[in-house]
Amino acid sequence: MSRRGEAPVVAVLAGLLALSLPACSAGDDPGAGRGPDIILISLDTVRADRLSCYGNPAETTPFLDRTAALGVRFEHAYSSAPHTAPSHMSLFTGLDPMAHGIPNKPAGRGELRMVNPGVPTLPEVLSANGYHTLGITDRGQLSPAMGFGRGFDETYFKYSKFDEKLDAFGDLVAEVPDDGAPLFVFFHSYECHAPYLPPLAVMRRFCDMEYRGEFRTRYDSLRRSPTGFLTTQAGRFLERFPGMGDEDLAWLQSLYDANLSFADSQVAELWRRWAELRDADNTVLMVVSDHGEGFGEHGFLGHPARLERELLRVPLIVRGPGVGVGVVDEPVPTSGLLATVLELIGIDAPSHAEPSFVDALRDPSRAPAPRALHQQLVGIPGDRRSDAVAVGGVRLLRRPGPEDVLFDFPGDPLEQSPLEAGEARLEPLREAISERRRVGMEFRDRFPAELADPDETDRADELEALGYIEGADER
């Protein structure tokens, strides 16, 4: 664990950030007018349709289902990118990947980038407004050197199993000063990331135990392996193999479901421990993911550098004080969470941030105003630029080269049936993408990402453990 030596200065140019007074500031009576605690849980690599509350007939997520029933579930939440670093930085800053300039960093390729110090992150804004702040993650693509550690009073950024992070979570929360100030916790886990290695008892509940194909062989070979061995094997877990068929893909999905179910049980344990230490009734609990996962719908497994919807539609579930009860059907971007969280607790969001959807969070019957949803691939090896925009009931997917494809949105969730479209229909969508890129590049020119000094000798091992190996795709 690491402790912040002194509160960081939120270095922001005039007009970027107008901080309002915190709910409990220095000089207030402890506990008087205290704002809610906030837990933001990011479960890496979770596609929405694998949760039972999003339609999976298998009961994968009983705790998250109950949480959704007590709060608001966003039926169509979309991340900004199919990769961990850019998606999370968009969540932390309210910016598109083009604007904040932080791509994934595969081991052994290029230089590490750090978000510009003039761009405030969610924990920095909350800290400046009187919140204690804790950050707990496996690190990897959420390296402190990229800016993900900024604004936290204390952190546990270490590649470890979920139960180890739960212990760190409990220890850090228990050590927070009892001064009446609210607490913000960011908790991130790669538990659902490949390789899918749920406990055998959980696997039996979801998987056909008679299956003896390649994916079962891979599971068995890795299940009891030490982390050092996983660092050389995990990236190969989702490799296609000769003769792979529907039976193999179905079993792989059931293994993923088992892994998701195990993660759900761990989140339930996190909430149980939280309730022993803090006031659960005065806590906003938010659960989200950074991106989804492909299971052959478009010929790939995992989450390569693509923008198909199975890689971008993620769960978003929120409960707590000030939060309504119901389902929001209008699509929303997870990059709007920064402004939404801040406005929910009465803090002004940075002027550059994606607008909030706090009205729908407070009252799900008040659908947020329709907005264009953008996703971007930028700064990745090979410069394979792609963009997508969804607006007006359609979604345009721009791939490298001349091919643009139009889909019904959200009526064709797996994008299996391209729509016929003439230039008159496509051109406004292309212009929307070009304008979004222009605005993003102008912001990036004003606040460019900087070269980072990682100074983390174990960073390459962490990335390899998650499959980010030399020559691999952008899983």
C-alpha positions in Angstrom: 0.0 0.0 0.0 1.1 3.5 -0.6 0.2 6.7 1.2 0.0 10.1 -0.5 2.5 12.4 1.1 0.4 15.5 0.7 -2.7 16.5 -1.1 -2.0 17.0 -4.8 -2.8 20.4 -6.4 -5.4 20.1 -9.1 -3.5 22.0 -11.8 -6.2 23.3 -14.0 -6.3 26.4 -16.3 -9.0 29.0 -15.7 -12.4 27.9 -16.9 -11.6 24.2 -16.8 -12.8 23.5 -13.3 -15.0 25.5 -10.9 -14.9 23.7 -7.6 -18.0 24.1 -5.4 -17.9 23.9 -1.6 -17.8 20.3 -0.3 -20.6 18.8 1.7 -18.2 18.6 4.7 -15.2 21.0 4.6 -12.6 22.0 7.0 -14.2 23.7 10.0 -17.5 21.9 9.7 -18.7 19.8 12.6 -17.7 16.2 11.9 -20.7 14.5 10.4 -22.8 17.6 10.0 -24.2 17.8 6.5 -21.9 15.0 5.4 -22.2 14.0 1.8 -22.6 10.3 0.9 -19.7 7.9 0.7 -19.1 6.6 -2.9 -17.8 3.2 -4.0 -17.1 2.9 -7.7 -16.4 -0.7 -8.7 -15.0 -1.5 -12.1 -15.2 -5.1 -13.1 -12.8 -5.4 -16.1 -14.0 -7.2 -19.3 -17.7 -7.6 -18.5 -20.2 -7.4 -21.3 -23.6 -6.5 -20.2 -25.6 -9.3 -21.7 -23.8 -11.9 -19.6 -25.4 -10.5 -16.4 -28.7 -12.2 -15.5 -30.3 -8.8 -14.8 -29.4 -7.9 -18.5 -31.1 -11.0 -19.9 -28.7 -13.9 -19.4 -30.9 -16.9 -18.6 -28.1 -18.3 -16.4 -28.2 -16.8 -12.9 -24.8 -15.4 -13.1 -25.1 -12.2 -10.9 -27.5 -12.5 -8.0 -25.9 -9.8 -5.9 -25.7 -7.3 -8.8 -29.3 -8.3 -9.7 -30.4 -7.3 -6.2 -28.4 -4.1 -6.4 -30.1 -3.2 -9.6 -33.5 -3.9 -8.2 -32.8 -1.4 -5.4 -31.4 1.3 -7.7 -31.0 2.2 -11.3 -29.9 -0.1 -14.1 -28.8 1.5 -17.4 -29.9 -0.9 -20.1 -27.6 0.6 -22.8 -24.4 2.0 -21.3 -21.4 2.2 -23.6 -17.7 2.6 -22.9 -15.5 4.9 -25.0 -13.0 2.2 -26.1 -12.6 -1.6 -26.0 -9.4 -1.3 -24.0 -8.7 -0.8 -20.3 -6.5 2.3 -20.2 -8.4 4.6 -22.6 -11.8 3.5 -21.3 -10.9 4.1 -17.7 -9.2 7.4 -18.4 -12.4 8.5 -20.2 -14.4 7.5 -17.1 -11.9 9.4 -14.8 -11.8 12.6 -16.9 -15.0 12.8 -18.9 -13.0 13.0 -22.1 -12.8 11.0 -25.3 -9.7 8.8 -25.9 -8.7 11.3 -28.7 -8.8 14.1 -26.1 -7.0 12.6 -23.1 -4.5 10.7 -25.3 -4.0 7.6 -23.1 -3.9 4.3 -25.1 -3.3 0.9 -23.8 0.4 0.2 -23.3 1.3 -3.4 -24.4 4.5 -4.6 -22.9 7.6 -3.9 -24.9 6.0 -1.4 -27.3 6.6 2.3 -27.3 6.6 4.7 -24.4 4.2 5.1 -21.5 1.9 8.1 -21.6 0.6 10.1 -18.7 -2.5 12.2 -18.8 -1.7 15.9 -18.7 -1.5 17.3 -15.1 -3.9 20.1 -16.2 -6.7 17.6 -16.7 -8.5 16.9 -13.4 -9.5 13.3 -12.6 -12.5 12.2 -10.6 -10.5 11.3 -7.4 -8.6 14.7 -7.6 -11.9 16.6 -7.8 -13.4 14.7 -5.0 -10.3 15.1 -2.9 -10.3 18.8 -3.5 -13.9 18.9 -2.3 -13.3 17.3 1.1 -13.5 13.5 0.3 -11.0 11.0 1.6 -10.0 8.9 -1.4 -8.8 5.3 -1.7 -7.7 3.5 -4.9 -7.5 -0.3 -5.1 -6.6 -2.1 -8.4 -4.5 -4.7 -10.0 -2.6 -1.9 -11.8 -1.5 -3.4 -15.2 -3.1 -1.0 -17.6 -4.2 1.2 -14.7 -0.6 2.2 -13.8 -0.1 5.1 -11.4 2.5 6.4 -13.9 -0.3 7.0 -16.5 -2.2 9.2 -14.0 -4.5 6.7 -12.4 -2.9 7.2 -9.0 -3.6 10.9 -8.9 -5.9 12.2 -6.2 -5.9 9.2 -3.9 -4.9 9.5 -0.3 -3.9 5.9 -0.2 -3.6 3.2 -2.8 -3.2 -0.6 -3.2 -2.1 -0.9 -6.8 -0.9 -4.5 -7.0 -1.6 -7.5 -9.2 -3.3 -9.9 -6.8 -6.3 -12.2 -6.4 -9.7 -10.8 -5.5 -9.6 -12.0 -1.9 -6.2 -10.3 -1.3 -7.7 -7.0 -2.6 -10.7 -7.5 -0.3 -8.3 -7.7 2.6 -6.5 -4.5 1.4 -9.9 -2.9 0.9 -11.0 -3.6 4.5 -7.6 -2.5 6.0 -7.6 0.8 4.1 -11.3 1.6 4.8 -10.7 0.8 8.5 -7.8 3.3 8.6 -9.7 6.3 7.2 -9.8 9.1 9.8 -13.0 9.3 11.7 -13.4 13.1 11.1 -16.9 13.1 9.5 -15.6 13.6 5.9 -17.1 11.3 3.3 -15.1 8.6 1.6 -14.6 7.7 -2.1 -13.3 4.3 -3.0 -12.3 3.1 -6.5 -12.1 -0.6 -6.6 -11.0 -2.4 -9.8 -10.5 -6.1 -10.6 -9.4 -8.1 -13.6 -11.2 -11.2 -12.2 -13.4 -11.5 -15.4 -10.4 -11.0 -17.7 -9.0 -14.0 -19.6 -7.9 -16.5 -18.6 -11.2 -17.4 -17.1 -10.3 -19.3 -14.0 -13.3 -19.6 -11.6 -13.0 -22.0 -8.7 -13.9 -25.6 -9.8 -17.0 -25.6 -7.6 -18.3 -22.5 -9.4 -17.4 -23.9 -12.8 -19.5 -27.0 -12.1 -22.6 -24.9 -11.7 -22.3 -23.4 -15.2 -20.2 -25.7 -17.4 -20.7 -29.1 -19.0 -18.3 -31.2 -17.1 -18.3 -33.8 -19.9 -16.7 -31.4 -22.3 -13.1 -32.4 -23.0 -12.2 -29.9 -25.7 -9.3 -27.5 -25.9 -10.7 -24.8 -23.6 -11.2 -27.4 -20.8 -7.6 -28.5 -21.3 -6.4 -24.9 -21.0 -8.5 -24.3 -17.9 -7.2 -27.4 -16.2 -3.6 -26.5 -17.1 -3.9 -23.0 -15.6 -6.3 -23.4 -12.7 -3.6 -24.3 -10.1 -0.7 -22.6 -11.7 1.4 -20.0 -9.9 1.3 -16.4 -11.1 4.7 -16.7 -12.6 3.5 -19.4 -15.0 0.3 -17.5 -15.9 2.4 -14.6 -17.1 3.6 -16.7 -20.0 0.4 -18.5 -20.7 -2.6 -16.2 -20.1 -2.2 -14.4 -23.4 -2.7 -17.6 -25.3 -5.8 -18.7 -23.4 -8.2 -17.3 -26.1 -6.2 -18.3 -29.2 -8.3 -20.0 -31.8 -7.4 -23.6 -32.7 -8.0 -25.9 -35.7 -11.5 -27.4 -35.6 -12.9 -24.9 -33.1 -16.6 -25.1 -33.3 -19.9 -24.1 -31.7 -19.5 -26.5 -28.9 -16.2 -25.0 -27.9 -17.5 -21.5 -28.1 -20.5 -22.4 -26.0 -18.3 -24.0 -23.3 -16.0 -20.9 -23.3 -19.0 -18.7 -22.7 -20.2 -20.9 -19.9 -16.7 -20.7 -18.3 -16.9 -16.9 -18.6 -20.3 -16.9 -17.0 -18.8 -19.0 -14.1 -16.0 -16.5 -13.7 -18.5 -13.6 -13.7 -20.6 -15.4 -11.1 -17.5 -15.8 -8.9 -16.7 -12.1 -9.3 -20.3 -11.3 -8.3 -19.9 -13.2 -5.1 -16.7 -11.3 -4.3 -18.5 -8.0 -4.8 -21.2 -9.2 -2.4 -18.4 -9.9 0.1 -16.9 -6.4 -0.5 -20.3 -4.9 0.3 -20.7 -7.0 3.4 -17.4 -5.8 4.7 -18.2 -2.3 3.8 -21.4 -2.4 5.8 -19.5 -3.5 8.9 -17.2 -0.4 8.6 -19.3 2.4 7.1 -22.9 3.5 6.8 -24.2 1.5 3.9 -27.4 3.5 3.9 -25.4 6.6 3.1 -23.3 5.1 0.4 -23.7 5.4 -3.4 -22.6 2.1 -4.9 -21.8 2.1 -8.6 -20.8 -0.9 -10.7 -19.5 -0.6 -14.2 -17.1 -2.2 -16.7 -14.5 -0.8 -19.0 -15.3 -3.0 -22.0 -16.9 -6.2 -23.0 -15.6 -9.4 -24.7 -16.1 -11.2 -28.0 -17.1 -14.8 -28.4 -16.9 -15.3 -32.1 -19.8 -13.0 -33.1 -17.5 -11.2 -35.5 -14.7 -13.9 -35.8 -12.6 -12.9 -32.8 -12.3 -13.8 -29.2 -11.4 -11.4 -26.4 -11.2 -7.7 -27.0 -8.9 -6.8 -29.9 -8.7 -3.4 -31.5 -12.3 -3.3 -32.8 -15.4 -1.3 -32.1 -18.2 -3.9 -32.4 -20.9 -3.5 -29.8 -20.2 -6.7 -27.8 -16.9 -4.9 -26.9 -18.5 -1.7 -25.9 -21.9 -2.3 -24.2 -21.2 -2.7 -20.5 -23.3 -2.9 -17.3 -23.9 0.2 -15.3 -25.8 -0.2 -12.0 -26.2 2.4 -9.3 -27.9 2.5 -5.9 -27.8 4.8 -2.9 -29.0 8.1 -1.5 -30.4 10.4 -4.1 -30.7 7.5 -6.6 -34.1 6.4 -8.0 -35.3 2.9 -8.7 -35.9 1.6 -12.2 -34.4 1.0 -15.6 -33.1 3.7 -18.0 -33.4 2.6 -21.6 -31.9 5.7 -23.3 -28.3 5.0 -24.2 -25.6 6.7 -22.1 -21.8 6.9 -22.3 -19.7 5.8 -19.3 -17.5 8.9 -20.0 -20.5 10.8 -18.5 -20.0 9.2 -15.1 -17.6 11.8 -13.9 -20.1 14.7 -14.3 -22.9 12.4 -13.1 -21.2 11.5 -9.9 -20.2 15.1 -9.2 -23.6 16.6 -9.9 -25.3 13.9 -7.8 -23.4 15.2 -4.7 -23.6 18.9 -5.6 -20.1 19.5 -7.1 -19.6 21.3 -10.4 -18.1 19.1 -13.1 -15.2 20.4 -15.3 -16.5 22.3 -18.2 -14.9 20.0 -20.8 -16.4 16.8 -19.4 -19.1 14.7 -21.2 -22.4 16.0 -19.8 -24.0 14.1 -17.0 -27.2 12.0 -17.0 -27.9 12.7 -13.3 -31.6 13.5 -13.9 -32.2 9.9 -15.1 -30.2 8.6 -12.2 -32.4 10.5 -9.7 -35.6 9.6 -11.6 -35.3 6.8 -14.2 -38.7 7.9 -15.7 -36.9 11.1 -16.9 -35.0 9.8 -19.9 -31.8 11.7 -20.5 -31.8 13.8 -23.7 -30.7 11.7 -26.7 -27.0 12.3 -27.4 -24.5 11.0 -29.9 -22.4 8.1 -28.5 -18.8 8.0 -29.7 -16.1 5.4 -29.5 -12.6 5.7 -30.7 -9.4 3.7 -31.4 -6.4 6.0 -31.1 -2.7 5.7 -30.5 -2.6 1.9 -30.9 0.2 -0.1 -32.6 -0.2 0.1 -36.3 -2.4 3.2 -36.1 -5.5 1.2 -36.9 -7.9 4.1 -36.5 -11.5 3.4 -36.2 -14.5 5.4 -35.0 -18.1 4.7 -34.2 -21.1 7.0 -33.6 -24.6 6.1 -32.6 -27.4 8.7 -33.0 -30.9 8.9 -34.3 -31.6 5.1 -34.2 -28.5 4.1 -36.2 -24.8 3.4 -35.5 -22.1 4.0 -38.0 -18.9 1.9 -37.7 -15.9 3.4 -39.5 -13.2 0.9 -40.1 -9.7 1.5 -41.6 -10.1 1.8 -45.4 -13.1 2.8 -47.4 -15.7 0.5 -45.7 -18.3 2.2 -43.5 -21.1 0.1 -42.1 -24.5 1.2 -40.7 -26.5 -0.8 -38.1 -29.8 -0.4 -36.4 -29.2 1.0 -32.9 -30.0 -0.4 -30.4 -32.2 -2.9 -32.2 -29.3 -5.0 -33.6 -27.2 -5.5 -30.5 -24.7 -7.9 -32.1 -24.6 -6.0 -35.4 -25.4 -9.0 -37.6 -27.5 -7.2 -40.2 -26.0 -4.1 -41.9 -28.4 -1.5 -43.1 -28.6 -0.2 -46.7 -27.6 3.4 -46.6 -26.9 6.0 -49.2 -24.5 8.9 -49.0 -27.2 11.3 -47.8 -27.7 9.1 -44.7 -24.0 8.4 -44.1 -22.6 11.9 -44.6 -24.0 13.5 -41.4 -22.7 10.7 -39.4 -19.3 11.0 -40.9 -19.3 14.7 -40.2 -20.2 14.0 -36.6 -17.2 11.8 -36.3 -14.9 14.3 -37.9 -16.2 17.1 -35.7 -15.7 15.0 -32.6 -12.2 14.2 -33.6 -11.5 17.9 -34.3 -12.7 18.9 -30.9 -10.7 16.1 -29.3 -7.5 17.0 -31.1 -7.8 20.7 -30.2 -8.1 19.7 -26.5 -5.2 17.3 -26.8 -3.1 20.0 -28.4 -3.8 22.3 -25.4 -3.3 19.5 -22.8 -1.1 16.9 -24.4 -0.4 13.6 -22.7 3.1 13.6 -21.4 5.8 10.9 -21.4 5.7 9.0 -18.1 8.6 7.7 -16.1 7.1 4.4 -15.0 9.8 3.4 -12.5 8.0 0.1 -12.0 10.2 -2.9 -12.5 7.3 -5.3 -12.3 5.1 -3.6 -14.9 6.0 -5.8 -17.8 5.2 -8.9 -15.8 1.8 -7.5 -14.9 0.9 -6.7 -18.5 2.0 -10.2 -19.6 -0.1 -11.7 -16.8 -3.1 -10.1 -18.5 -2.2 -11.2 -22.0 -0.5 -8.0 -23.2 2.5 -9.8 -24.6 4.8 -8.9 -27.5 3.0 -9.6 -30.7 -0.4 -10.2 -29.2 -3.6 -8.3 -30.1 -5.0 -5.6 -27.9 -6.7 -7.9 -25.4 
